Amino acid sequence: MGKLLDKVNTPLDLKGLSIDELGTLCAELREYMVQCCAINPGHLGSSLGAVELIVGLHHVYDTPSDKIVFDVGHQAYAHKILTGRKEAFSACRTHEGISGFPKISESPYDAFGVGHSSTSISAALGLAEAARLQGRKDKSVAIIGDGALTGGLALEGLNNAGDSLADILVIINDNNQSIDSNIGALHKHLLNITTNPAYNKIKDKLWDTIGEGNFRSFIQRWTRGWKSYLVKKTGGDLFESLGFRYFGPINGNDIGEVVRTLQKLRGLGGPRILHCITTKGKGYAPAEADPTTWHAPGRFNPETGERIISERRADRYQDVFGEVLVQLARQDSRVVGITPAMATGCGMNRLAAQIPERFFDVGIEEEHAVTFSAGLAAGGMRPFCNIYSAFSQRAYDQIIHDVALQKLPVVLCFDRAGLVGEDGATHQGAFDLAAYRSIPGAVVSAPCDEIELKNLMYTALQEKEGPFIIRYPRGMGEGKPWREAPFEKLPVGKGEKVQDGEKIAVLVLGPFVETAKAAAEKIRMEKGVSPAIYNIRYLKPLDQDLLEEAFSRYETILTVEDGVLKGGLNGAVCEWAAERRLKNDIYGIGIPDEFVEQDSQKNQRAVYGLDIEGICNFFEKHL
């Protein structure tokens, strides 16, 4: 850590620092983040770009009384370091370490817990109104990126906040472009005018004097007219029309400009927008050059920027999805791909590169992605809509109302299903199985390996109506030769018996068939007896014949899944058995009724028994 950073433990330590000292602190913060994230990976690029905004906010505002709400939280590392978590930051996102995202239970400086996109404006508005109703003078600030601003919830928040009297400042952290030098002098002049206390005092007094009515509406329209002429090139028209006062754009990586602007804006009331231009990855050349990769780069050499990539024993599921989608698109001209801003993460960048006219990135808009897909299906196309499992929760209504109810053939591919590791409770794909099993007409499937993912995608294309859900995990597959395997249609609602056995039937859904086989072989070597293993494959519809065989032949039934046990495979099997008044002993390995905090994916699976040792432990107790 640097000399200044050593002395900063809380935001109070920033109050007496000069602009030059704040600039030095920003540089030291960046160096510390790079050094820590090189060893313990995290979301680096966004946090590097937001350093000056965070330092400026804590310098000007009185946190934690004043509330700062981050959107998603990818940019909040400097905030964590400055608010009493400097030493803990080196273990961020690890077991029993601090979260990678702001979290209410972790610090009084974390005004609102985040992790999913586009929530900041609504939450900050709620905090602002709560302060007003309780007679407090707390300030409320939302920091939202230009990407998250596309989300429907962000626009709903803007619409409500702009029509309120709330004391809320929304900072748009725009890292997708640089400041336009052609309008530099104009936007600085406009900023000086519109943040001037005298100007705003006169404006407020004018509104109070005029009161409500037609004349006030006329004055507002006239004012917007001349002000719009000045600010239209800065993009302020939209926000002004929503009821916000728009300021900017400013250079969000210039600490002097940030502090001076915030000092002026803090004293104003009502809904305000401050538009800041920042550089993602600012201050670290490799991250500035390739912001997509350096959003979350993994381990790397901090001196050279060389990324340390572990040797892969198999292809990742996202790579299988991406390549198979291109194959299906070449075979069938109706196939299109839709992603809510996760093209690279889900593997759909391959379709974007090879058949761009049939690729749609709709931005961070999961609800729109699903209904847009439904519209494509209604128009005769065959959409493959890929959403991370945890984010699919946002589109639950659209999946029911716009796809299932209308029996439209939309293939919903849920990447990052199950336990996802270090991102923690906000990102675990734990609830999809239980959530979507209840939807009439939906097919819910989970491949056991890469070949099965390929064939489920092929099978889904053959289905003529209703949502076909395929959910698969983060990370590598089982090393199966999926490229060489021919396409094969897998009968809907049919699983398979993987191996015969004695005493126990193991019903596996998803990528744990090989794990169960290895556990069964280990117990066979130790005790001379091996359980039977079934690959369920489809949670809905369940394979009735397979269940009847398992329950008739084996007294003990074990379900294995990487979703919540309540309502998932275990819930479905228990319901099926209860309806038939069967007396078999039914047990489940999966996620219990709790939120899963951050840890490595490997450790999380071990905690919940989803590894060879965990399944073996069950066998030892029941054989």
N, C-alpha and C positions, 0 to 999 in steps of 0.2 A: 504494500500500500504506500501511497505517497505521503508527504509530510503533512499536508493539509487534511487529507482524508483520515489520517491517524487521529486528528483532533476533533473530528466531527462524529458525534454519536447520536445526536437528535437534531431535528430541524432548528431548534433554538440556537445551535452552534453556527447556523448560517446567517443569522440576523445581522451580525456585525461585520460581515465580510464585504470587501469592496468588489466592484465588478471584475477587476483584474483577478482578485483572489477567487471569485466564483468561477472564472474561466479556467484557472489552474485546477480547481477542484473538479471541474467537468472532465478535464484531461486525465486526472488521476482516477476518477470513477471509471472511465472507459478502460484504462489500463488494468484496473482491478477486475472488471467484468471479463475482459478477454482472458486474463490469467486463470480465473476461476473456471470459466466455461470451457477452456481448453482441456481441463482435466475432468470436470464434472459437467457434461453437456447440458445445454438449455436453449432457450429462445434468445439468441444473441443479437441478430440484426436489428430488430425493432427496438430493443432496449438501448442499443448504441445510438440510434437516431433520436431518441426522446430525452437524452440526458439534460440538455439545457432547459427544456420545458419543465422537467421535474425539479431541478435545482431552483429554477426561477419561481415555481409555485411554492415550494417550501420556504424560500427566502421572503416572499411577499405575503403569503397567507399565513394565518395562525392555526396550523394543524396541531393536534387533531380536532380542535373545535371547529375550524373550517374543514369542510369535507371534500376530499378529492376522490372521484370515482373513475376508475380506469375501465376501458372497454377491452374485453378479452383478458388483458393483463400481460400480453407478450412484451409490452414496452415498460413494465414496471420495475425492472431490476434495480435501477438507481433509487427508486422510491424505497425499496426494501432495505438497501444498504444504508440510506440516510436516516432510517427510522428505527434504529436500535437493533438491526439484524445484520450488521456488517460482518461479524465473525461467523455467524450462522450461514451466511450466503455461500460459503465455500461448500456447504453440504446441502444446498438447495435441491429439491426434487428427489432426495434420497429418503430411505426409510427413517422415520422419526425426525427428519430434517424439516426445514421450512418448505412451504408449498412454492411451486413455481408461479403461482397466481396470487393476487391479493385475497385475503381470507379473514373475515371478521373475527373469528376465534383466535387468530394468530397475533393480531396487533390492533391497538386502538386507532392507529393511523390508517388501517385498512377499513375504509368507511363502508364498503360493500364487497361481498365475495363475488368473484367473476371467473370466467373461463370460457364461456360461450359468447359469441359476437352480438353486438348491437344493443346491449342492455344498459349502457352507461347513462344515457340521457333520461330514460324513464326512472332509473334508480336515483339519479342526482335530483331530478324534479321532485320525487317523493321525499328525499331528505330536505330539500329546500322548503317544501310546503309544511313538513313536520316542524321545522324550525320556526317558520312564520306563525303557525297555529299555537305554538308553545311560547311565543314571545321572545325567542332567542334571535340573536343577530348573526348566527353562523352563516358563512358563505358556502355555496355549493358549486363545485366545478366538475364537469364531465370531460374526460379526454378520450376522444374517439378518432380512430384512423379513417382515412378516406375509403378504405375497403369495407370496414364495418358500417360505414355510413350508408351503404347500399341496402343493408338489411331492413326488412319491413318494420321491425320493432323500433329501430332508430328513427324512421320517418314518423311512426306513430308518436314517439316521444317528442319529436320536434313539433309536430302538429299541436299536441296538447300543451307543451311548454310555451310555445309562441303565443297561445291564446290565454296565457295565465299572467299573473302579476309576480310570478316567482322570481326570486333573486338567484338566477342561475347563469353561469358562464359555461358555454360549450366550446371547448378547444378542439378544432379539427387539426389533427396531426396528419398533414398531407405529405406523404413521402414518395409520391409517384411522379413528381416533376420538380423542376428548379424554378427559382423566381425569374420572371420575365423582365429582362433589363430594360425593355422598351417602355415599361410602365412603372419603373422603379421610383422616379421622382413623383409621379402622380399619386401612387398608392401611399407613399410616405406623407405627402401633403394631406391627403384625405384622412389618413390615420391620425395625424396631429389635430386636425379639425374635429373629428368625430369623437376623440377621446378627451378633448379639452373640457375640464370641469365646468367652466363658465357656459360653454355651448350647451352642455347637457342640463345644467341647472335652469337655464332659460327655456330650453325645450320642455322640461318637466313642468315648469311654472306655467308655460303657455297652455299645455294640455289641461292642467288643473283649472285654469281660468276659463278656457273655452267650454270645458265639460263635454258630456256626450251629446251627440246630435249630428245633423247633416253638415253643419259648418265645419265641425271637427273632422268629419270624414273627408270633406273637400280639401281641407288643409293637409291632411295626411296624404291624400292622392297627389296633391301638388308637390308636397315635399318629396314623396317617393319619385316623382317624375324627374326633378332636377338631381336628386341624389343618385338615382338609377343611372343617369347619364354618366356620372363620375365613376360609379363602382361596377358597372356591368362587365367591364373587362376583368375584374377580379373575381367574378362569380358570385357576387353578393345578392343579386336580384332574388334568387330563390329564397334565401333566408329572410330577407326583408319582407317578402310577400307572406311569409309564415309568421310574422310578428316579432322577429328578432332584430336587434341592432347588429349590423355586420361590421366587423373591423378586420382589416388586413387586406391582402396577405402580408405576413411578416416573415422574416428569416428565423425560423424556429431553432436554428443552430447558432444563433448569435445571442449570447447570454445577455449582453447589454440591451439589445433591442427587446428581448423577451421580458426582462425585469422592468424596463421602463414602461412597456405596454401594460403589463399586469398591474403595476402600481396605479396606472390611470384607470384601468377597468375595474379594479377591486372596489373602488368607491362608487361605482354606478349601480343602479338597481335595474330590475327587470331582466328579461331574457336577452342574453348577448351571445354572439358568435365571434370567436377569434380564430381566424384562418392562419395556420402556421405551415410554412413549407420547410420540410426537413429532409435529410438524406438518410435512408435506411442503411445501417451499417456505418454511420458517420464515425470517422476517426480511425477506422481499421481498414486498410486498403483492400484486402481480399473480400471483405464483406460489402464494401462499397461497389466493387467491380461485379459481384455476383450475388445480389440480395436474395434471390430465390433460394439458392443453396445455403446461404449463411443465415437464413431465417432460423434454422435449427441444424447446425452443421455437424453435430456429433463431436467427438474428440478431435483435436488438431494441435499442431505445433504452433504456439503463439508467436514465435519469432518469424517463421517462414510462411505461416498460413496453410501449410500442407495438412490436409485432413487425414486422420488415421482411420482407415476403413477396415473393419474386421473381415476376415475371409469368410465367404458365405458357403455353407454346405449345400444350399438349395436356393431355388428362386423364391422371391417373395410373392405372396399371394397377389399383391397389387400389380406385379409384373405379369403374372399369369392372366389376370383380368384384362390388362391393357392389350396384350398381344392377341388374346382370344377375341376380344371385342373387334379388333381390326379384321381378323379372319372372318368373323360372322358378317361384318359390314361389307366385305368384299363378296361374300356369297349371296347376301340379301340386301337389295338396294333400299329396303324399308328401315334398316337398322340405323339408329341415331344415338349419340351419346350426350348426356346432360350431366353437368357437375356444378355444384355451388362453390366455385372458386377453389377446387381441390384437384385440378387436372393432373399436376405432377404427382401429388401425394397418392392419388388413386390409380395412376397409370394411364389415364385417359389422354395424356399428352401425346401418346402414340397415334391415336385417332386424329387428334388435332393436327399433327404433322403430316399424316398420310392421306386423310380424307377430310380436310378442314371444313368442307361445306356441310358435313353431317356431324359436326361437333359444336356443342353449345355450352359455353361457360357463362352462367347467368349471374355471377357474383355471389356474395354471401347471402343467399336467399333460398333456404331449404324449402320453405312453403311454396314459393313460386316455382322452384325446380320441379316439384311433384305435380302441381297443377298444370304447368307448362308441358310436362311429359304426358299428362292425361289428355291435354289438347292435341298434342302430336299423335297420340294413339287414336283419338277420335277421328283424326284426319287421315288415318290409314298407315301411319308410320309405326315402327316397333322400337320404342324408346328404352334404352338402358340408362337408368338414372342412378348414379353412384353417389352415396352420401355416407359420411362416417357415421357409425352406429349411434354414438351419443348425440350427434346433431340431428339424426332422423327424428328424434323425439319432438322436435319443433314442428314437424310436418305431419303429426299424427292425424289431425283433422282432415288434412288434404288427402292422406292415404285412404281414410275411411270414406269421406264424402265425394271426392273427385275421381278416385280410381275404383275402389271396391264397390261402392254403391252403383256406379255406372258400368261395372264389369268391364273395365277397359284394360287391355293387355299391356301393362307397364311392368317392366322388369326393374325391381328395386334391389340394387346391390349395396349391402351395408358393409363397408370396409371397417377395419379396426373394431370388430365385434369382440365382446368378451373383455378380458383383462389386458390393458394396454400399457401399464407400466408407470413411468415417472410423471406423466401429466396429472395423475391423481384423480380424485373423486369426480371432477367435472367432466372427465373424458372417458371414463370406463364405459365400455359398451355392454353394460350388464342387463339392461332392461328390455332389449328388443324382442327376445323370444316371448317373454311374458306379455308384452304389450300387443304384439301383432297376432298372436295366436287367437285372440278373441274376435278378430275381424272376419265376418262371414265371407266365404268365397276366396279368402287369401290362401296362397300356398306359401308355407314357411319352411325353408330348407337350410341346411348347413353342411357343406362338403367336409369329408374327412381328410382330403388331400388335394393336390393340384389337379390331378386327373378328374376328380369328381367336381371340382369347381368348373373346369372346362366343360364337362358334360351337363352340369346343371344350367350353365348359360345357354348351351345348345338346346336343352330341353325346354327352357323358358321361352325360347324363340318360337317353339312349336305350339305353345299354348295359345288359345284363342280368346280368352277373357279373364279378367280379374288380375289383381296384383300377384306377381310371382317374386317372392322375397328370397334372396340368397345372402346369407350373412357369413362372413369369414374373418379370421383374426388378423391382427397386426403381425408382421414379421414373416419369417421363412416358412416354407412348406416342408413336406416330408422327404423331399429329394426324389420324387417320382418322375419318370420320363414322360412328362405330359405333352411335350411337343410331338413325340413319336406316336402317341396314342390317338387313334381315330375318334372322331365324334361318335358318341353313343347316346341315344335317348334313354333317360332313366325314368321308368314308369312313375308317375306322380303318386305319392302315398305308399311307396314300396321301399323298404330297407333291405338289408341282407344279413345273413348269418355269416360272420367272419370265421369263427371256429367253434366247434363243439366243445363241451366240457362237462363238468360235474358240479352239483350243489348250488352254484351261483350263476345267475345270468346277468351279464353286464350290458346294459343298454346305453350305447354311446352316441351322443349327438355332437358332430363337429370334429375338430382336429385332435381327438384324443384316442382314436382307434389304435394307432401304433403304440401309444403310451400304455393303453390297456393290454395290448398283446405282450409287450415287454414285461409288464407286471405279472401277467398270467404265466409267462415262461419262467420268471424268477421264482414264483411260488411253486411252480411244478417241480423245479429243480430242488427246492427246499423241502416240500411236503409230498411230492409225488401226485398231486392233484391239481387240475387246472380248471378255472371257471370257463363258461361259455361266453362268447363276445358277439354282440350284434351291433351293426352300424344302422342306426335308426334313419338317418339321412333326412327324413321329412318330419318335422314336428307337427305340421298340419298339411294334409291329413295324415294321421297316424296310421301305421301299417297294422291293421287289426289282426291279420294272420300271424304276423311276427310276434305280436304281444300274446296272442293266445297260445302259441307254441312255447314261448318263454315261461309264461305263468303256469302252464300245465306240466312242464318238465322240471322246473327249478323252484325250490321252496323260497329261496332268497333272491330278491331282485335288487340290483344296484344301478342307479342312473348316474351318468357322468355328463356334465355340460359346463360350459364357461359362461353361464348366465345365472340370474337369480333362480334359486330353487323354487320359490313361491311363484307359481304361475308358469314356469318354464317346463322343461321335459319332466322333471320330477312331479310337478303339479299335474301335468297332463296324465302321466301314468297312474298316479294315485287316484285321480278322478275316474279313469277308465276302470281301475280295479274296484273302486267303491261302488260304481254303478252295477257291477257284476257280483258284488258281495264276496269277492275273493279274499282269502285269508293269508296270502303270501306276505312275508316280511319285505317291506319296501324301504330302501335307504337311498340317500342321494349325496353325491359329491358335486359341489358347485358353489355358487356365491350365496352366503346366508343373507338374512334380512338386515343389511348394513351397507353403508357407503364404503368404498374401497379407497384408501389413501395411497399416496405415491410410494412406489418401491419399484425395483426392477420387475419386469414381467415374469422372469424366472422365479423370483422370490414370492411374488403374489400367487403364482400357481402352486408353489410348495405350501404356502400358508393354508390354502383351501383344499389341499389334497389332490390337486390336478397334475400330479407328476407320478413317476413310477413308484417312488417311495410311499406316497400318499395312498395310492390304490392298493399297493402291497400291504400296507398297514390294515386296510379294511379286510383284505383276504385273510390275513393272519388271525383276525378277531372272529371271523365268521366261518372259517373252514374247519 
